[in-house]
Each structure stands twice: as C-alpha cells, then as structure tokens.
C-alpha cells in the first residue's frame, strides 16, 4: 500500500520523466497493478486515481492543467483558460 503522498511523488516523477505529460489511464493502471490502494472505480466502472493522491499531486505541481480531451496532465500554456482543467 502507498500513501497518497507517495503516489503523488511517483506521479510527479513520471510526469518529469515523460517530458511534462502524464496520461490518466497510465497512472491509474500502474497504481492499480502496484496494489497501491490509490485507485477506485467510479459509478461508470472507470478506473480512477484516488482523490487524495490527485490533491497531493496538484500541490506538488500547481502550474499543471488536466487536458480533458487528451486525458492527461500537462504544463499550462499561455492560451489556456484560468483553472486546472482545460
């Protein structure tokens, strides 16, 4: 089992490793297979990253945004609207 902070640290490492892009499906799948305890299935049976882990991840990298179309976290662009989701 991982704490939410440990999961967020791993996510940050992956984000930096993959040139500031991190896909939600990849993260959720890796955390599930690692039996981290930091995933859940939503009401539509989608695999999701635990809310506490996401909160810690956003604290670590406050200037990132979640791109809903691409389903990934990435660096904020000048053309992005205010907020953490695009």
TIVO-2410 file (N, C-alpha, C; in nm, 3 decimals):
# residues 86
REC num residu      c1      c2      c3 atome chaine
REC   1      X   0.083  -0.118   0.000     N      A
REC   1      X   0.000   0.000   0.000    CA      A
REC   1      X   0.088   0.126   0.000     C      A
REC   2      X   0.040   0.226  -0.067     N      A
REC   2      X   0.108   0.355  -0.073    CA      A
REC   2      X   0.022   0.459  -0.003     C      A
REC   3      X   0.086   0.562   0.049     N      A
REC   3      X   0.011   0.677   0.098    CA      A
REC   3      X  -0.022   0.764  -0.023     C      A
REC   4      X  -0.112   0.857  -0.005     N      A
REC   4      X  -0.145   0.948  -0.115    CA      A
REC   4      X  -0.024   1.032  -0.152     C      A
REC   5      X   0.058   1.068  -0.053     N      A
REC   5      X   0.178   1.147  -0.082    CA      A
REC   5      X   0.280   1.065  -0.162     C      A
REC   6      X   0.294   0.938  -0.131     N      A
REC   6      X   0.386   0.852  -0.207    CA      A
REC   6      X   0.337   0.836  -0.351     C      A
REC   7      X   0.207   0.820  -0.369     N      A
REC   7      X   0.151   0.810  -0.504    CA      A
REC   7      X   0.174   0.939  -0.580     C      A
REC   8      X   0.155   1.052  -0.514     N      A
REC   8      X   0.176   1.183  -0.579    CA      A
REC   8      X   0.323   1.202  -0.616     C      A
REC   9      X   0.412   1.157  -0.530     N      A
REC   9      X   0.555   1.166  -0.561    CA      A
REC   9      X   0.588   1.082  -0.684     C      A
REC  10      X   0.535   0.961  -0.690     N      A
REC  10      X   0.558   0.875  -0.806    CA      A
REC  10      X   0.501   0.941  -0.932     C      A
REC  11      X   0.381   0.999  -0.921     N      A
REC  11      X   0.320   1.067  -1.035    CA      A
REC  11      X   0.407   1.183  -1.082     C      A
REC  12      X   0.461   1.260  -0.989     N      A
REC  12      X   0.550   1.371  -1.025    CA      A
REC  12      X   0.673   1.320  -1.098     C      A
REC  13      X   0.731   1.212  -1.049     N      A
REC  13      X   0.849   1.154  -1.115    CA      A
REC  13      X   0.816   1.110  -1.258     C      A
REC  14      X   0.701   1.048  -1.276     N      A
REC  14      X   0.658   1.004  -1.409    CA      A
REC  14      X   0.632   1.124  -1.500     C      A
REC  15      X   0.571   1.226  -1.446     N      A
REC  15      X   0.542   1.350  -1.521    CA      A
REC  15      X   0.672   1.410  -1.574     C      A
REC  16      X   0.771   1.417  -1.491     N      A
REC  16      X   0.900   1.473  -1.533    CA      A
REC  16      X   0.971   1.380  -1.631     C      A
REC  17      X   0.962   1.251  -1.607     N      A
REC  17      X   1.024   1.152  -1.695    CA      A
REC  17      X   0.966   1.156  -1.836     C      A
REC  18      X   0.835   1.176  -1.845     N      A
REC  18      X   0.767   1.176  -1.974    CA      A
REC  18      X   0.749   1.317  -2.031     C      A
REC  19      X   0.847   1.403  -2.007     N      A
REC  19      X   0.851   1.537  -2.067    CA      A
REC  19      X   0.727   1.621  -2.037     C      A
REC  20      X   0.686   1.618  -1.913     N      A
REC  20      X   0.577   1.703  -1.864    CA      A
REC  20      X   0.441   1.671  -1.923     C      A
REC  21      X   0.419   1.544  -1.952     N      A
REC  21      X   0.288   1.495  -1.995    CA      A
REC  21      X   0.265   1.363  -1.921     C      A
REC  22      X   0.146   1.348  -1.863     N      A
REC  22      X   0.117   1.227  -1.787    CA      A
REC  22      X  -0.028   1.188  -1.813     C      A
REC  23      X  -0.047   1.071  -1.872     N      A
REC  23      X  -0.180   1.024  -1.909    CA      A
REC  23      X  -0.249   0.955  -1.791     C      A
REC  24      X  -0.374   0.991  -1.770     N      A
REC  24      X  -0.452   0.941  -1.658    CA      A
REC  24      X  -0.466   0.789  -1.662     C      A
REC  25      X  -0.491   0.731  -1.779     N      A
REC  25      X  -0.505   0.586  -1.790    CA      A
REC  25      X  -0.378   0.513  -1.746     C      A
REC  26      X  -0.263   0.567  -1.786     N      A
REC  26      X  -0.135   0.507  -1.749    CA      A
REC  26      X  -0.117   0.510  -1.598     C      A
REC  27      X  -0.144   0.624  -1.537     N      A
REC  27      X  -0.126   0.639  -1.393    CA      A
REC  27      X  -0.218   0.544  -1.317     C      A
REC  28      X  -0.345   0.546  -1.352     N      A
REC  28      X  -0.442   0.461  -1.282    CA      A
REC  28      X  -0.407   0.313  -1.296     C      A
REC  29      X  -0.369   0.273  -1.415     N      A
REC  29      X  -0.333   0.133  -1.439    CA      A
REC  29      X  -0.210   0.092  -1.358     C      A
REC  30      X  -0.107   0.175  -1.360     N      A
REC  30      X   0.015   0.143  -1.284    CA      A
REC  30      X  -0.013   0.136  -1.135     C      A
REC  31      X  -0.091   0.231  -1.084     N      A
REC  31      X  -0.122   0.230  -0.941    CA      A
REC  31      X  -0.207   0.109  -0.903     C      A
REC  32      X  -0.298   0.070  -0.990     N      A
REC  32      X  -0.380  -0.049  -0.964    CA      A
REC  32      X  -0.293  -0.174  -0.959     C      A
REC  33      X  -0.205  -0.191  -1.059     N      A
REC  33      X  -0.121  -0.310  -1.066    CA      A
REC  33      X  -0.018  -0.315  -0.954     C      A
REC  34      X   0.018  -0.199  -0.901     N      A
REC  34      X   0.111  -0.194  -0.789    CA      A
REC  34      X   0.040  -0.218  -0.656     C      A
REC  35      X  -0.092  -0.238  -0.663     N      A
REC  35      X  -0.173  -0.258  -0.543    CA      A
REC  35      X  -0.148  -0.148  -0.441     C      A
REC  36      X  -0.148  -0.025  -0.493     N      A
REC  36      X  -0.115   0.092  -0.411    CA      A
REC  36      X  -0.227   0.133  -0.317     C      A
REC  37      X  -0.349   0.095  -0.349     N      A
REC  37      X  -0.463   0.142  -0.272    CA      A
REC  37      X  -0.502   0.284  -0.308     C      A
REC  38      X  -0.446   0.337  -0.417     N      A
REC  38      X  -0.470   0.476  -0.457    CA      A
REC  38      X  -0.552   0.485  -0.585     C      A
REC  39      X  -0.639   0.387  -0.606     N      A
REC  39      X  -0.729   0.390  -0.721    CA      A
REC  39      X  -0.868   0.348  -0.675     C      A
REC  40      X  -0.967   0.377  -0.759     N      A
REC  40      X  -1.104   0.333  -0.733    CA      A
REC  40      X  -1.177   0.326  -0.867     C      A
REC  41      X  -1.290   0.260  -0.868     N      A
REC  41      X  -1.375   0.255  -0.986    CA      A
REC  41      X  -1.494   0.347  -0.961     C      A
REC  42      X  -1.519   0.437  -1.057     N      A
REC  42      X  -1.632   0.529  -1.042    CA      A
REC  42      X  -1.762   0.458  -1.078     C      A
REC  43      X  -1.874   0.531  -1.072     N      A
REC  43      X  -2.005   0.469  -1.095    CA      A
REC  43      X  -2.023   0.417  -1.236     C      A
REC  44      X  -1.937   0.461  -1.330     N      A
REC  44      X  -1.941   0.410  -1.467    CA      A
REC  44      X  -1.839   0.300  -1.490     C      A
REC  45      X  -1.779   0.252  -1.382     N      A
REC  45      X  -1.678   0.144  -1.385    CA      A
REC  45      X  -1.547   0.187  -1.449     C      A
REC  46      X  -1.518   0.317  -1.450     N      A
REC  46      X  -1.389   0.367  -1.499    CA      A
REC  46      X  -1.288   0.362  -1.385     C      A
REC  47      X  -1.166   0.322  -1.416     N      A
REC  47      X  -1.058   0.321  -1.318    CA      A
REC  47      X  -1.009   0.464  -1.298     C      A
REC  48      X  -1.002   0.508  -1.174     N      A
REC  48      X  -0.965   0.646  -1.142    CA      A
REC  48      X  -0.854   0.650  -1.038     C      A
REC  49      X  -0.781   0.760  -1.037     N      A
REC  49      X  -0.680   0.785  -0.935    CA      A
REC  49      X  -0.751   0.841  -0.812     C      A
REC  50      X  -0.714   0.796  -0.694     N      A
REC  50      X  -0.777   0.841  -0.570    CA      A
REC  50      X  -0.768   0.993  -0.556     C      A
REC  51      X  -0.875   1.051  -0.503     N      A
REC  51      X  -0.884   1.196  -0.491    CA      A
REC  51      X  -0.773   1.255  -0.404     C      A
REC  52      X  -0.736   1.187  -0.296     N      A
REC  52      X  -0.629   1.238  -0.210    CA      A
REC  52      X  -0.495   1.239  -0.282     C      A
REC  53      X  -0.470   1.138  -0.364     N      A
REC  53      X  -0.345   1.135  -0.441    CA      A
REC  53      X  -0.343   1.250  -0.542     C      A
REC  54      X  -0.456   1.276  -0.606     N      A
REC  54      X  -0.463   1.388  -0.701    CA      A
REC  54      X  -0.442   1.521  -0.631     C      A
REC  55      X  -0.499   1.535  -0.514     N      A
REC  55      X  -0.483   1.659  -0.437    CA      A
REC  55      X  -0.335   1.683  -0.405     C      A
REC  56      X  -0.266   1.578  -0.362     N      A
REC  56      X  -0.123   1.589  -0.331    CA      A
REC  56      X  -0.041   1.617  -0.457     C      A
REC  57      X  -0.079   1.556  -0.568     N      A
REC  57      X  -0.010   1.578  -0.696    CA      A
REC  57      X  -0.023   1.724  -0.738     C      A
REC  58      X  -0.142   1.780  -0.727     N      A
REC  58      X  -0.163   1.921  -0.764    CA      A
REC  58      X  -0.087   2.015  -0.672     C      A
REC  59      X  -0.071   1.977  -0.546     N      A
REC  59      X   0.009   2.059  -0.454    CA      A
REC  59      X   0.156   2.060  -0.497     C      A
REC  60      X   0.204   1.946  -0.543     N      A
REC  60      X   0.343   1.935  -0.587    CA      A
REC  60      X   0.370   2.011  -0.716     C      A
REC  61      X   0.271   2.015  -0.804     N      A
REC  61      X   0.288   2.078  -0.935    CA      A
REC  61      X   0.169   2.172  -0.960     C      A
REC  62      X   0.167   2.288  -0.895     N      A
REC  62      X   0.050   2.376  -0.903    CA      A
REC  62      X   0.027   2.440  -1.040     C      A
REC  63      X   0.125   2.438  -1.128     N      A
REC  63      X   0.111   2.504  -1.259    CA      A
REC  63      X   0.071   2.409  -1.371     C      A
REC  64      X   0.032   2.287  -1.338     N      A
REC  64      X  -0.012   2.195  -1.442    CA      A
REC  64      X  -0.164   2.206  -1.461     C      A
REC  65      X  -0.210   2.159  -1.575     N      A
REC  65      X  -0.353   2.152  -1.602    CA      A
REC  65      X  -0.387   2.011  -1.649     C      A
REC  66      X  -0.513   1.976  -1.631     N      A
REC  66      X  -0.562   1.848  -1.683    CA      A
REC  66      X  -0.635   1.877  -1.813     C      A
REC  67      X  -0.586   1.817  -1.920     N      A
REC  67      X  -0.645   1.833  -2.053    CA      A
REC  67      X  -0.751   1.724  -2.071     C      A
REC  68      X  -0.878   1.762  -2.064     N      A
REC  68      X  -0.987   1.663  -2.070    CA      A
REC  68      X  -0.993   1.591  -2.204     C      A
REC  69      X  -0.961   1.660  -2.310     N      A
REC  69      X  -0.966   1.597  -2.443    CA      A
REC  69      X  -0.861   1.487  -2.455     C      A
REC  70      X  -0.742   1.515  -2.410     N      A
REC  70      X  -0.632   1.418  -2.418    CA      A
REC  70      X  -0.625   1.325  -2.297     C      A
REC  71      X  -0.699   1.357  -2.192     N      A
REC  71      X  -0.699   1.282  -2.067    CA      A
REC  71      X  -0.558   1.270  -2.009     C      A
REC  72      X  -0.493   1.388  -1.998     N      A
REC  72      X  -0.358   1.391  -1.944    CA      A
REC  72      X  -0.333   1.521  -1.869     C      A
REC  73      X  -0.233   1.516  -1.783     N      A
REC  73      X  -0.184   1.637  -1.718    CA      A
REC  73      X  -0.068   1.689  -1.801     C      A
REC  74      X  -0.058   1.821  -1.811     N      A
REC  74      X   0.048   1.883  -1.891    CA      A
REC  74      X   0.077   2.021  -1.834     C      A
REC  75      X   0.184   2.083  -1.886     N      A
REC  75      X   0.216   2.219  -1.847    CA      A
REC  75      X   0.109   2.315  -1.897     C      A
REC  76      X   0.086   2.420  -1.822     N      A
REC  76      X  -0.008   2.523  -1.863    CA      A
REC  76      X   0.049   2.600  -1.983     C      A
REC  77      X  -0.036   2.626  -2.081     N      A
REC  77      X   0.001   2.704  -2.198    CA      A
REC  77      X  -0.053   2.846  -2.183     C      A
REC  78      X   0.007   2.940  -2.251     N      A
REC  78      X  -0.041   3.078  -2.246    CA      A
REC  78      X  -0.186   3.088  -2.294     C      A
REC  79      X  -0.225   3.002  -2.384     N      A
REC  79      X  -0.360   3.006  -2.441    CA      A
REC  79      X  -0.466   2.939  -2.352     C      A
REC  80      X  -0.424   2.875  -2.243     N      A
REC  80      X  -0.519   2.808  -2.154    CA      A
REC  80      X  -0.606   2.908  -2.079     C      A
REC  81      X  -0.729   2.866  -2.053     N      A
REC  81      X  -0.820   2.943  -1.970    CA      A
REC  81      X  -0.778   2.927  -1.823     C      A
REC  82      X  -0.819   3.018  -1.736     N      A
REC  82      X  -0.789   3.001  -1.593    CA      A
REC  82      X  -0.854   2.870  -1.542     C      A
REC  83      X  -0.796   2.813  -1.441     N      A
REC  83      X  -0.847   2.689  -1.383    CA      A
REC  83      X  -0.752   2.574  -1.407     C      A
REC  84      X  -0.781   2.460  -1.342     N      A
REC  84      X  -0.690   2.347  -1.356    CA      A
REC  84      X  -0.731   2.249  -1.463     C      A
REC  85      X  -0.850   2.264  -1.522     N      A
REC  85      X  -0.893   2.175  -1.631    CA      A
REC  85      X  -0.910   2.255  -1.759     C      A
REC  86      X  -0.878   2.191  -1.869     N      A
REC  86      X  -0.893   2.255  -2.000    CA      A
REC  86      X  -0.978   2.170  -2.089     C      A
***
